[in-house]
Each structure stands twice: as structure tokens, then as C-alpha cells.
Amino acid sequence: MKAEAEIVDGVFLVRVDQVRYSKERQKPFYALRFSVLEPTPWVGRAFSARLYCTAKALWKFSWFLRDFGYDTELFGRDEIDDKALIGLRGVVKLSNSVVNGRHVTNLEAFATAGAWVSIDSPSRSQVAS
């Protein structure tokens, strides 16, 4: 696998490789490390991003869990098993920004892995170039 590096803004089919929960006082979050599965020029690249678990951000975390195929029984009981997140696949839309001098990869949107085939090929290559 290629080293983790800044990845371009775009849409990618990814797999969750690592998960770490961080319970900060004001903003608990899951730090996720993803591997890119598609498009071809980015296969094997890795990137990290955060999904916050505050009351205001739970809608986004739920969206991620649903689209990445998290166990519906655990999801229904509001249980998050870090190990059950490893290996989940889905589509992410990324954007990059700089906050307080640090590079941040933002998870803007999610879709099921099956949605990847419905993404138009020319736009995929444009996004990833």
C-alpha cells in the first residue's frame, strides 16, 4: 500500500482499514483510515479523516454507517463496534482544506459501494486527475 498522502478532492470507492475512537471533551470522533479501491490512478493510496459523534453531527455518522453497510442489528441498538467497521466499503466524496495550518480531509458525502458502478466513467477520471 502506498503511504498516506494528501489526496485530491473527488469521489472514491474506499475500504475502512483502521478505526480509532477519540473521546475529546467537546467533540468526540472516530478517526478513520481508508484505502482507495477506485479509480485506478489512486488505488492503494490511503487517507485519514474524522467523523464526529456530537449530537449535531450524528446524522452524518449515521449516514456513513448506513451507506457503508454497518450491521443493522448493532445500528438499531445504537452500538458501535470498532472491529465491525474494519473492511466496510463505500463511496466517499472528499474535499480538502487547511484549518489552523493543518491539512484536513473532509468527508462531504457517502454512497453504497454498489453506487460506484452508476457513477459516470468520464466524470470519475476527471475527478481523480
Residue pairs with C-beta under 8 A, 6 or more apart in sequence:
1 35
1 44
1 45
1 46
2 44
2 45
2 46
3 46
4 33
4 45
4 46
4 47
4 48
5 45
5 47
6 47
6 96
6 103
6 105
7 36
7 42
7 45
7 47
7 94
7 96
7 105
8 94
8 96
8 127
8 128
9 94
9 95
9 96
9 127
10 93
10 94
10 127
10 128
11 91
11 92
11 93
11 94
11 119
11 123
11 124
11 127
12 34
12 36
12 37
12 38
12 39
12 42
12 91
12 92
12 94
12 128
13 36
13 37
13 38
13 39
13 89
13 90
13 91
13 113
13 116
14 34
14 35
14 36
14 37
14 89
14 90
14 91
14 92
15 34
15 35
15 37
15 87
15 88
15 89
16 32
16 33
16 34
16 68
16 85
16 86
16 87
16 88
16 89
17 33
17 34
17 35
17 46
17 86
18 31
18 32
18 33
18 86
19 30
19 31
19 32
19 33
19 82
19 83
19 85
19 86
20 30
20 31
20 82
21 28
21 29
21 30
21 31
21 80
21 82
22 28
22 29
22 30
22 31
26 54
27 52
27 54
28 52
28 53
28 54
29 50
29 51
29 52
29 53
30 50
30 51
30 53
30 61
30 80
30 82
30 85
31 48
31 49
31 50
32 48
32 49
32 50
32 51
32 85
33 46
33 47
33 48
34 46
34 47
34 48
34 49
34 92
35 44
35 45
35 46
36 42
36 43
36 44
36 45
36 46
36 47
37 43
37 89
38 116
38 124
39 124
39 125
39 127
39 128
41 128
41 129
42 128
47 94
47 105
48 105
49 94
49 105
49 106
49 107
51 57
51 60
51 61
51 64
51 107
52 60
52 61
53 61
60 107
62 75
63 110
64 90
64 107
64 110
65 75
65 80
66 75
67 90
67 91
67 110
67 111
67 112
68 85
68 88
68 89
68 90
68 110
68 112
68 113
69 88
69 89
69 90
69 112
69 113
70 84
70 85
70 88
71 81
71 84
74 80
74 81
74 84
89 113
90 110
90 111
90 112
90 113
91 110
91 111
91 112
91 113
91 115
91 116
91 119
92 107
92 108
92 109
92 110
93 107
93 108
93 109
93 110
94 105
94 106
94 107
94 108
95 105
95 106
95 108
96 103
96 104
96 105
96 106
97 103
97 104
97 106
98 104
